[in-house]
């Protein structure tokens, strides 16, 4: 992923604020509410001037009589302003987070396979949960405080300068020093915020691995090891958060101390002005109150810096993900339904330069309706062939054609629409059985067709025994089902899609012998009008394949049907003999 540090703060925050344009009306109302809130506070303190001069100095009690009504009115307006601003700003912030999260998930589905090879899933989940929430604070909490406290500071300064510009100027002498402290704290906050995000990603990743792998952990008595591993991540997160608190705890009192020196200087000269008669008692009391009042927003603004820097660092992380290039989809041709002719021509591929080629000059053809089996030792490149056919990766050299059209010329959606895929690593969704079998077909679920697919996959025999049948929820990744049941649902899903090409990557590995025999007969009938690529470990499952490709070290070392390969007495024959003996 791109380096976050290369991005400056202002362009990032400007890009973040651009999301507010979608919610302009609510944001504008929130601004008015915050300004109104700040104005009411200043007006309240401003009322001390006439109250002191007219009531305490001149003895005019009429102003004192109307003061309670004035105070209640101010508090009422202040309360309304506070509610409106808080509600509208929160509404805007959560909508911004929702929009960003949708964009991130959309980007997840557009990213190439190489991206997922290089990034841990737990850290990606952390970006969409933790980082986006930090962004929300930068867009709502930070702006709310900036408007309220910033508005209060501006209103106070306006009053101070219009009342006595000399005293106001004295108070602002400390501004450069405060700016230096704020600048240092900003850089520190930003650096620590990045470290906190990395630490949170580590916590999320470790937690996910513990939850997903609890059976392995328990079986190998790895509880202590995993606890130590998680503790390291948690300690790193704690240390970074403490650094954030220390920086904030140091900068805020320092800013207030600097402002306090200015305040003391103002009081000294205000006494001289009061004695000379150029400042009334009401003005003196009000100016001192305003300056005292100024310390609170100054503290809030200095604290706001940490929230803002967290949000900017989080936004940089989010935008780095959103700016990742999508998988290549340069094809423009579409096919409604392919015939199923596949051709690999001199295809070579390597996942990275360091690992070397996984495939070397692979060439083979599959005619419409043929069943091609890929066999060989693990790491021979069998699964890579199917990954290239689906364009999860592009070959480094050579070409792959579907119905005599280079796959790169087809749109990705068109290419993948032609294929049903069943892997040994079954992925199911936390939904009903019917929704899993008819997954993402883009149309209303045909329950009759779902049942037919389930029967062909020999899944109906356990589905009909469930309390809710096809409407039974199967839990996260089908945790309520056995391995064989999950595999049969995946096969039923492929049957329901009814694509012209079927890829089976160890698809029968989790089935018992009887179910496997039933599935094989179903797949054989299916292959009469569909092109089928079968990756198999057990050679007994592919004896009826039209052609078998024996792979070793990324090359096709033998090819032919079952009888032909046995007659060669080569690699296939040795594999078959080994399994026969077992």
C-alpha positions as CSV (number, residue, x, y, z in Angstrom):
1,X,0.0,0.0,0.0
2,X,1.1,3.6,-0.5
3,X,3.1,5.3,2.2
4,X,0.8,7.4,4.4
5,X,3.7,9.6,5.5
6,X,4.0,11.0,2.0
7,X,0.6,12.7,2.3
8,X,0.4,16.1,4.0
9,X,-2.4,16.8,6.5
10,X,-4.2,19.6,4.7
11,X,-4.9,17.9,1.4
12,X,-6.1,14.8,3.3
13,X,-8.4,16.8,5.5
14,X,-9.7,18.8,2.5
15,X,-10.5,15.5,0.8
16,X,-12.3,14.3,4.0
17,X,-14.3,17.5,4.2
18,X,-15.4,17.1,0.6
19,X,-17.8,14.3,1.8
20,X,-19.7,17.0,3.6
21,X,-21.1,18.4,0.3
22,X,-23.5,15.4,0.2
23,X,-25.1,16.7,3.4
24,X,-24.8,20.5,3.0
25,X,-28.2,21.4,4.6
26,X,-27.7,19.5,7.8
27,X,-24.1,20.7,8.1
28,X,-25.2,24.3,7.6
29,X,-27.8,24.0,10.3
30,X,-25.2,22.4,12.6
31,X,-22.9,25.4,11.9
32,X,-25.6,27.9,12.8
33,X,-26.4,25.9,16.0
34,X,-22.7,25.9,17.1
35,X,-22.3,29.6,16.4
36,X,-25.5,30.3,18.3
37,X,-24.2,28.3,21.2
38,X,-20.9,30.2,21.3
39,X,-22.7,33.5,21.0
40,X,-25.0,32.9,23.9
41,X,-22.1,32.2,26.2
42,X,-20.4,35.4,25.3
43,X,-23.6,37.5,25.4
44,X,-24.1,36.1,28.9
45,X,-20.7,37.4,30.1
46,X,-21.2,40.6,28.1
47,X,-24.3,41.4,30.2
48,X,-22.0,41.8,33.2
49,X,-21.0,45.2,31.9
50,X,-24.4,47.0,32.1
51,X,-25.3,45.0,35.1
52,X,-22.2,46.3,37.0
53,X,-22.3,49.9,35.7
54,X,-26.0,50.5,35.9
55,X,-27.0,48.4,38.9
56,X,-23.9,48.3,41.2
57,X,-22.4,51.7,40.3
58,X,-25.4,53.8,39.5
59,X,-28.0,51.9,41.6
60,X,-30.5,51.4,38.7
61,X,-32.5,48.4,39.9
62,X,-34.7,48.1,36.8
63,X,-32.0,46.2,34.9
64,X,-31.7,43.8,37.8
65,X,-35.4,43.0,37.6
66,X,-35.3,42.0,34.0
67,X,-32.0,40.1,34.4
68,X,-33.7,36.7,35.3
69,X,-35.9,36.7,32.2
70,X,-32.8,37.6,30.1
71,X,-30.8,34.7,31.6
72,X,-33.6,32.2,31.2
73,X,-34.1,33.3,27.5
74,X,-30.3,32.9,26.9
75,X,-30.2,29.5,28.4
76,X,-33.3,28.4,26.4
77,X,-31.7,29.6,23.1
78,X,-28.4,28.0,24.1
79,X,-30.0,24.7,24.8
80,X,-31.9,24.6,21.5
81,X,-28.7,25.6,19.7
82,X,-26.8,22.8,21.5
83,X,-29.4,20.1,20.6
84,X,-29.7,21.1,17.0
85,X,-25.9,21.3,16.4
86,X,-25.2,18.0,18.2
87,X,-27.9,16.1,16.4
88,X,-27.2,17.5,12.9
89,X,-23.4,17.2,13.2
90,X,-23.7,13.6,14.5
91,X,-26.1,12.8,11.6
92,X,-23.7,14.2,9.1
93,X,-20.7,12.4,10.7
94,X,-22.4,9.0,10.8
95,X,-23.5,9.4,7.2
96,X,-19.9,10.3,6.2
97,X,-18.7,7.2,7.9
98,X,-21.4,5.0,6.3
99,X,-20.4,6.4,2.9
100,X,-16.7,5.8,3.4
101,X,-17.3,2.3,4.7
102,X,-19.5,1.5,1.6
103,X,-16.7,2.9,-0.6
104,X,-14.1,0.8,1.2
105,X,-16.1,-2.4,0.9
106,X,-16.7,-1.6,-2.8
107,X,-12.9,-1.1,-3.1
108,X,-12.3,-4.4,-1.3
109,X,-14.3,-6.2,-4.0
110,X,-12.4,-4.4,-6.8
111,X,-8.9,-5.0,-5.5
112,X,-6.6,-7.6,-7.2
113,X,-5.6,-10.8,-5.6
114,X,-2.1,-9.6,-5.2
115,X,-3.4,-7.0,-2.7
116,X,-4.9,-9.7,-0.5
117,X,-1.7,-11.7,-0.8
118,X,0.3,-8.8,0.8
119,X,-2.2,-7.6,3.4
120,X,-3.5,-9.4,6.5
121,X,-7.3,-9.6,6.7
122,X,-7.4,-8.5,10.3
123,X,-5.7,-5.2,9.5
124,X,-8.0,-4.6,6.7
125,X,-11.0,-5.2,9.0
126,X,-9.4,-2.7,11.5
127,X,-9.4,-0.1,8.8
128,X,-13.1,-0.4,8.2
129,X,-14.0,-0.5,11.9
130,X,-11.5,1.5,13.9
131,X,-10.0,3.9,11.4
132,X,-13.4,5.1,10.0
133,X,-14.6,5.8,13.6
134,X,-11.5,8.0,14.0
135,X,-12.5,9.8,10.8
136,X,-16.0,10.3,12.3
137,X,-14.5,12.1,15.3
138,X,-12.4,14.3,12.9
139,X,-15.5,15.3,10.9
140,X,-18.0,15.8,13.7
141,X,-16.4,16.1,17.2
142,X,-13.5,18.2,15.9
143,X,-15.7,20.5,13.8
144,X,-18.2,20.9,16.6
145,X,-15.6,21.9,19.1
146,X,-13.8,24.1,16.5
147,X,-17.0,26.0,15.8
148,X,-18.1,26.3,19.4
149,X,-14.8,27.0,21.0
150,X,-13.4,28.9,18.0
151,X,-16.6,31.0,17.8
152,X,-16.3,31.8,21.5
153,X,-12.7,32.9,21.1
154,X,-13.6,35.1,18.1
155,X,-16.6,36.7,19.9
156,X,-14.4,37.4,23.0
157,X,-11.6,38.9,21.0
158,X,-14.1,41.1,19.1
159,X,-15.4,42.4,22.4
160,X,-11.9,42.9,23.9
161,X,-10.7,44.9,20.9
162,X,-13.8,47.0,20.6
163,X,-13.7,47.8,24.3
164,X,-9.9,48.4,24.8
165,X,-7.6,47.4,22.0
166,X,-4.4,48.0,24.1
167,X,-5.4,45.4,26.7
168,X,-6.5,43.0,24.0
169,X,-3.2,43.4,22.2
170,X,-1.3,42.6,25.5
171,X,-3.4,39.4,25.9
172,X,-2.4,38.3,22.4
173,X,1.4,38.7,23.0
174,X,1.5,35.0,24.0
175,X,0.0,33.8,20.6
176,X,3.4,33.0,18.9
177,X,4.5,30.8,21.8
178,X,1.1,29.0,21.9
179,X,1.5,28.4,18.1
180,X,4.9,26.8,18.6
181,X,3.5,24.5,21.3
182,X,0.5,23.6,19.1
183,X,2.7,22.9,16.1
184,X,5.0,20.6,18.1
185,X,2.0,18.7,19.6
186,X,0.4,18.3,16.2
187,X,3.4,16.5,14.7
188,X,3.7,14.4,17.8
189,X,-0.1,13.5,17.8
190,X,0.0,12.6,14.1
191,X,3.0,10.2,14.6
192,X,1.5,8.5,17.6
193,X,-1.9,8.2,15.8
194,X,-0.3,6.2,13.0
195,X,1.3,3.9,15.6
196,X,-2.0,3.4,17.3
197,X,-3.6,2.4,14.1
198,X,-0.9,-0.1,13.4
199,X,-1.2,-1.5,16.9
200,X,-5.0,-1.8,16.5
201,X,-4.6,-3.6,13.2
202,X,-2.3,-6.1,15.1
203,X,-4.9,-6.6,17.8
204,X,-7.6,-7.2,15.3
205,X,-5.5,-9.6,13.3
206,X,-4.4,-11.6,16.3
207,X,-8.0,-11.7,17.7
208,X,-9.3,-13.0,14.4
209,X,-6.7,-15.7,14.2
210,X,-7.5,-16.8,17.8
211,X,-11.3,-16.9,17.1
212,X,-10.9,-18.7,13.7
213,X,-8.3,-21.2,15.0
214,X,-9.6,-22.0,18.4
215,X,-9.7,-25.7,17.7
216,X,-6.1,-25.9,16.6
217,X,-5.0,-23.7,19.6
218,X,-6.8,-26.0,22.0
219,X,-5.6,-29.2,20.3
220,X,-2.0,-28.1,20.4
221,X,-2.2,-26.6,23.9
222,X,-1.4,-23.2,22.4
223,X,-3.4,-21.1,24.8
224,X,-0.4,-19.7,26.6
225,X,1.4,-18.9,23.4
226,X,-1.6,-17.1,21.9
227,X,-2.1,-15.2,25.1
228,X,1.5,-14.0,25.0
229,X,1.2,-13.1,21.4
230,X,-2.0,-11.1,22.0
231,X,-0.5,-9.4,25.1
232,X,2.4,-8.1,23.0
233,X,0.0,-6.4,20.6
234,X,-2.2,-5.1,23.5
235,X,0.9,-3.7,25.3
236,X,2.0,-1.9,22.1
237,X,-1.4,-0.4,21.8
238,X,-1.4,0.7,25.4
239,X,2.0,2.3,25.2
240,X,1.0,4.4,22.2
241,X,-2.2,5.5,23.9
242,X,-0.2,6.5,27.0
243,X,2.2,8.5,24.8
244,X,-0.9,10.3,23.3
245,X,-2.2,11.1,26.8
246,X,1.2,12.3,28.0
247,X,1.6,14.7,25.0
248,X,-1.9,16.0,25.6
249,X,-1.4,16.3,29.3
250,X,1.9,18.3,28.7
251,X,0.7,20.6,26.0
252,X,-2.6,21.7,27.5
253,X,-1.3,23.0,30.8
254,X,1.6,24.7,29.0
255,X,-0.7,26.6,26.7
256,X,-2.8,27.6,29.7
257,X,0.3,28.7,31.6
258,X,1.4,30.9,28.7
259,X,-2.1,32.4,28.4
260,X,-2.0,32.9,32.2
261,X,1.1,35.1,32.0
262,X,-0.7,37.2,29.4
263,X,-3.7,37.4,31.7
264,X,-1.6,38.6,34.6
265,X,-0.1,41.3,32.4
266,X,-3.5,42.4,31.3
267,X,-4.8,42.7,34.9
268,X,-1.8,44.8,35.8
269,X,-2.4,47.3,33.1
270,X,-6.1,47.2,33.4
271,X,-5.7,48.4,37.0
272,X,-3.8,51.4,35.6
273,X,-6.5,52.1,33.0
274,X,-9.2,51.8,35.6
275,X,-7.4,54.2,37.9
276,X,-7.0,56.7,35.0
277,X,-10.7,56.5,34.3
278,X,-10.4,55.2,30.7
279,X,-12.0,52.0,31.7
280,X,-15.4,51.6,33.6
281,X,-15.9,49.2,36.4
282,X,-18.3,47.2,34.2
283,X,-15.8,47.0,31.4
284,X,-13.1,46.0,33.8
285,X,-15.2,43.1,35.3
286,X,-16.4,42.0,31.9
287,X,-13.0,42.0,30.3
288,X,-11.5,40.0,33.2
289,X,-14.4,37.6,32.9
290,X,-14.0,37.3,29.2
291,X,-10.3,36.5,29.6
292,X,-11.0,34.0,32.3
293,X,-13.6,32.5,30.0
294,X,-11.1,32.3,27.2
295,X,-8.9,29.8,29.0
296,X,-11.6,27.0,28.6
297,X,-11.9,27.2,24.8
298,X,-8.1,27.5,24.6
299,X,-7.8,24.2,26.5
300,X,-10.5,22.6,24.3
301,X,-8.8,23.7,21.1
302,X,-5.5,22.4,22.3
303,X,-7.1,19.0,23.2
304,X,-8.9,19.1,19.9
305,X,-5.6,18.8,18.2
306,X,-5.1,15.2,19.2
307,X,-8.6,14.3,17.9
308,X,-7.9,16.1,14.7
309,X,-4.6,14.4,14.1
310,X,-6.0,11.0,14.9
311,X,-8.7,11.6,12.3
312,X,-6.2,12.8,9.7
313,X,-3.9,9.8,10.3
314,X,-7.0,7.5,10.0
315,X,-8.2,9.3,6.9
316,X,-4.7,8.9,5.3
317,X,-5.0,5.2,6.0
318,X,-8.5,5.0,4.6
319,X,-7.7,7.1,1.5
320,X,-4.5,5.0,0.9
321,X,-6.8,2.0,0.6
322,X,-9.4,3.8,-1.6
323,X,-6.5,4.9,-3.9
324,X,-5.3,1.3,-4.4
325,X,-5.5,0.4,-8.1
326,X,-8.4,-2.0,-9.0
327,X,-7.8,-5.3,-10.7
328,X,-7.3,-4.9,-14.4
329,X,-10.6,-4.9,-16.2
330,X,-9.6,-3.6,-19.7
331,X,-11.8,-6.0,-21.6
332,X,-14.8,-4.6,-23.5
333,X,-16.3,-7.8,-25.1
334,X,-19.2,-9.6,-23.6
335,X,-20.7,-13.0,-24.1
336,X,-24.2,-13.9,-22.9
337,X,-23.3,-17.6,-22.6
338,X,-20.1,-19.2,-23.7
339,X,-19.8,-22.5,-25.5
340,X,-17.1,-23.5,-23.1
341,X,-14.0,-23.9,-25.3
342,X,-10.8,-23.2,-23.3
343,X,-7.3,-22.8,-24.7
344,X,-4.1,-22.2,-22.8
345,X,-1.2,-21.3,-25.1
346,X,2.4,-21.2,-23.8
347,X,1.3,-19.8,-20.4
348,X,4.0,-19.0,-17.8
349,X,3.4,-17.3,-14.5
350,X,5.1,-16.4,-11.2
351,X,3.4,-15.0,-8.1
352,X,6.6,-13.0,-7.5
353,X,10.1,-12.7,-8.8
354,X,11.6,-14.2,-5.7
355,X,9.5,-17.4,-5.9
356,X,10.2,-18.1,-9.5
357,X,7.7,-19.5,-12.1
358,X,4.8,-21.6,-10.8
359,X,3.8,-22.4,-14.4
360,X,6.1,-22.9,-17.4
361,X,4.8,-22.9,-21.0
362,X,1.5,-24.6,-20.2
363,X,-0.5,-25.4,-23.3
364,X,-3.7,-27.4,-23.5
365,X,-7.2,-27.2,-25.0
366,X,-10.6,-28.2,-23.6
367,X,-13.4,-28.5,-26.1
368,X,-17.0,-27.8,-25.4
369,X,-18.4,-30.3,-22.9
370,X,-15.1,-32.0,-22.1
371,X,-13.9,-32.9,-18.7
372,X,-10.2,-32.1,-18.1
373,X,-8.6,-33.4,-14.9
374,X,-5.4,-31.9,-13.4
375,X,-3.4,-34.1,-11.1
376,X,0.0,-34.1,-9.5
377,X,1.8,-33.3,-6.4
378,X,1.0,-30.3,-4.2
379,X,2.6,-27.1,-5.5
380,X,2.6,-28.3,-9.1
381,X,0.5,-25.4,-10.4
382,X,-2.9,-27.0,-10.7
383,X,-4.9,-24.4,-8.7
384,X,-2.9,-21.6,-10.4
385,X,-4.3,-22.7,-13.7
386,X,-7.9,-22.1,-12.5
387,X,-6.8,-18.8,-10.9
388,X,-5.5,-17.6,-14.3
389,X,-8.6,-18.8,-16.1
390,X,-10.8,-16.7,-13.7
391,X,-8.3,-13.8,-14.1
392,X,-7.5,-13.5,-10.4
393,X,-4.1,-13.2,-11.9
394,X,-2.8,-12.5,-15.4
395,X,-0.2,-14.7,-17.0
396,X,3.3,-13.3,-17.4
397,X,3.5,-14.7,-20.9
398,X,1.3,-16.6,-23.3
399,X,-2.5,-16.4,-23.7
400,X,-5.7,-17.9,-22.4
401,X,-8.8,-18.0,-24.6
402,X,-12.4,-18.7,-24.1
403,X,-14.3,-19.5,-27.3
404,X,-11.3,-18.3,-29.3
405,X,-11.4,-14.9,-27.6
406,X,-8.5,-13.8,-25.4
407,X,-9.8,-13.6,-21.9
408,X,-8.2,-10.1,-21.5
409,X,-10.6,-8.9,-24.1
410,X,-13.6,-10.0,-22.1
411,X,-15.0,-7.9,-19.2
412,X,-14.3,-9.6,-15.8
413,X,-18.0,-9.9,-15.0
414,X,-18.6,-11.6,-18.4
415,X,-15.7,-14.0,-17.9
416,X,-16.7,-15.0,-14.4
417,X,-20.3,-15.3,-15.3
418,X,-19.4,-18.3,-17.4
419,X,-17.9,-20.2,-14.5
420,X,-19.1,-22.1,-11.5
421,X,-16.3,-22.7,-8.9
422,X,-16.1,-25.2,-6.1
423,X,-13.0,-25.2,-3.9
424,X,-11.8,-27.5,-1.2
425,X,-11.9,-24.5,1.0
426,X,-15.7,-23.9,1.1
427,X,-16.9,-20.4,1.8
428,X,-20.6,-20.1,2.9
429,X,-22.4,-17.0,4.2
430,X,-24.4,-16.4,7.3
431,X,-27.7,-16.7,5.6
432,X,-30.3,-19.4,4.8
433,X,-29.5,-22.6,2.8
434,X,-31.6,-21.3,-0.1
435,X,-29.8,-18.0,-0.1
436,X,-26.4,-19.8,-0.2
437,X,-27.4,-22.1,-3.0
438,X,-28.9,-19.3,-5.1
439,X,-26.1,-16.9,-4.1
440,X,-25.9,-13.6,-6.0
441,X,-27.9,-14.8,-9.1
442,X,-29.4,-11.3,-9.4
443,X,-33.0,-12.6,-9.6
444,X,-35.7,-14.0,-7.4
445,X,-34.8,-17.3,-5.8
446,X,-36.4,-20.3,-7.7
447,X,-37.0,-22.7,-4.8
448,X,-37.8,-25.5,-7.2
449,X,-34.4,-25.0,-8.9
450,X,-32.7,-24.8,-5.5
451,X,-34.2,-28.1,-4.4
452,X,-33.2,-29.7,-7.7
453,X,-29.6,-28.5,-7.3
454,X,-29.6,-29.8,-3.7
455,X,-30.9,-33.2,-4.8
456,X,-28.2,-33.5,-7.5
457,X,-25.6,-32.5,-4.9
458,X,-27.0,-35.0,-2.5
459,X,-27.6,-32.2,0.0
460,X,-31.3,-32.6,0.1
461,X,-31.0,-35.7,2.3
462,X,-29.9,-33.6,5.3
463,X,-31.7,-30.4,4.3
464,X,-35.1,-32.0,4.5
465,X,-34.4,-33.1,8.1
466,X,-33.6,-29.5,9.3
467,X,-36.4,-27.7,11.2
468,X,-36.7,-24.9,8.6
469,X,-35.5,-26.9,5.6
470,X,-34.2,-24.5,2.9
471,X,-34.9,-21.5,5.1
472,X,-32.5,-22.8,7.9
473,X,-29.8,-20.4,8.8
474,X,-26.4,-22.1,8.7
475,X,-24.3,-19.6,10.8
476,X,-21.0,-18.0,10.0
477,X,-19.4,-20.0,7.1
478,X,-21.8,-22.8,7.7
479,X,-20.6,-23.6,11.3
480,X,-23.8,-25.5,12.0
481,X,-23.0,-28.0,9.3
482,X,-20.5,-30.8,9.0
483,X,-17.6,-30.5,6.5
484,X,-19.3,-32.8,4.0
485,X,-22.6,-31.0,4.3
486,X,-20.8,-27.7,3.6
487,X,-19.1,-29.1,0.6
488,X,-22.3,-30.4,-0.8
489,X,-24.0,-27.0,-0.4
490,X,-21.1,-25.5,-2.4
491,X,-21.6,-28.0,-5.1
492,X,-25.3,-27.3,-5.1
493,X,-24.5,-23.6,-5.5
494,X,-22.4,-24.4,-8.6
495,X,-25.2,-26.5,-10.0
496,X,-27.8,-23.7,-9.4
497,X,-25.6,-21.2,-11.3
498,X,-25.7,-23.5,-14.3
499,X,-22.6,-21.9,-15.9
500,X,-21.1,-23.5,-19.1
501,X,-17.7,-24.0,-17.3
502,X,-17.4,-25.8,-14.0
503,X,-14.2,-25.7,-11.9
504,X,-13.8,-28.3,-9.2
505,X,-10.7,-27.8,-7.0
506,X,-10.6,-30.9,-4.7
507,X,-14.4,-30.5,-4.6
508,X,-15.1,-33.9,-3.2
509,X,-12.3,-33.9,-0.6
510,X,-14.7,-33.6,2.4
511,X,-17.3,-36.1,1.2
512,X,-17.6,-39.7,2.4
513,X,-17.3,-42.5,-0.1
514,X,-21.0,-43.0,-0.7
515,X,-21.7,-39.3,-1.2
516,X,-18.6,-39.0,-3.4
517,X,-19.9,-41.7,-5.7
518,X,-23.3,-40.0,-6.0
519,X,-21.6,-36.6,-6.7
520,X,-19.4,-38.2,-9.4
521,X,-22.4,-39.5,-11.2
522,X,-24.1,-36.1,-11.1
523,X,-21.0,-34.4,-12.3
524,X,-20.5,-36.9,-15.1
525,X,-24.1,-36.1,-16.4
526,X,-23.4,-32.4,-16.0
527,X,-20.2,-32.6,-18.1
528,X,-22.1,-33.7,-21.2
529,X,-22.9,-30.1,-22.0
530,X,-20.5,-28.2,-19.8
531,X,-16.7,-27.9,-19.8
532,X,-15.3,-29.2,-16.5
533,X,-11.9,-28.6,-15.0
534,X,-11.3,-31.0,-12.1
535,X,-8.4,-30.7,-9.7
536,X,-8.2,-34.0,-7.9
537,X,-6.0,-35.7,-5.3
538,X,-7.8,-39.0,-5.4
539,X,-7.3,-40.4,-8.9
540,X,-10.4,-42.7,-8.5
541,X,-12.6,-39.7,-8.9
542,X,-11.3,-38.7,-12.4
543,X,-10.9,-42.1,-14.1
544,X,-13.8,-41.1,-16.5
545,X,-12.3,-37.7,-17.5
546,X,-11.9,-37.1,-21.2
547,X,-8.3,-36.0,-20.6
548,X,-5.9,-36.0,-17.7
549,X,-3.0,-33.6,-17.4
550,X,-0.3,-34.7,-15.0
551,X,1.6,-31.7,-13.6
552,X,4.9,-31.5,-11.8
553,X,6.9,-28.4,-11.0
554,X,4.7,-26.1,-13.1
555,X,4.8,-28.3,-16.2
556,X,2.6,-30.8,-17.9
557,X,4.6,-34.0,-17.9
558,X,2.0,-36.4,-19.2
559,X,-1.4,-36.1,-20.8
560,X,-4.1,-38.6,-22.0
561,X,-7.0,-40.5,-20.6
562,X,-6.9,-42.9,-17.7
563,X,-6.0,-46.0,-19.7
564,X,-3.5,-44.3,-21.9
565,X,-1.6,-42.9,-18.9
566,X,-1.6,-46.2,-17.1
567,X,-0.1,-47.8,-20.2
568,X,2.7,-45.2,-20.2
569,X,3.9,-46.6,-16.9
570,X,5.1,-43.1,-15.9
571,X,4.3,-40.4,-13.3
572,X,0.5,-41.0,-13.4
573,X,0.9,-44.8,-13.1
574,X,3.2,-44.3,-10.1
575,X,0.6,-42.0,-8.4
576,X,-2.2,-44.4,-9.2
577,X,-0.3,-47.4,-7.9
578,X,0.6,-45.6,-4.7
579,X,-3.0,-44.7,-4.0
580,X,-4.1,-48.3,-5.0
581,X,-1.7,-49.7,-2.4
582,X,-3.1,-47.3,0.2
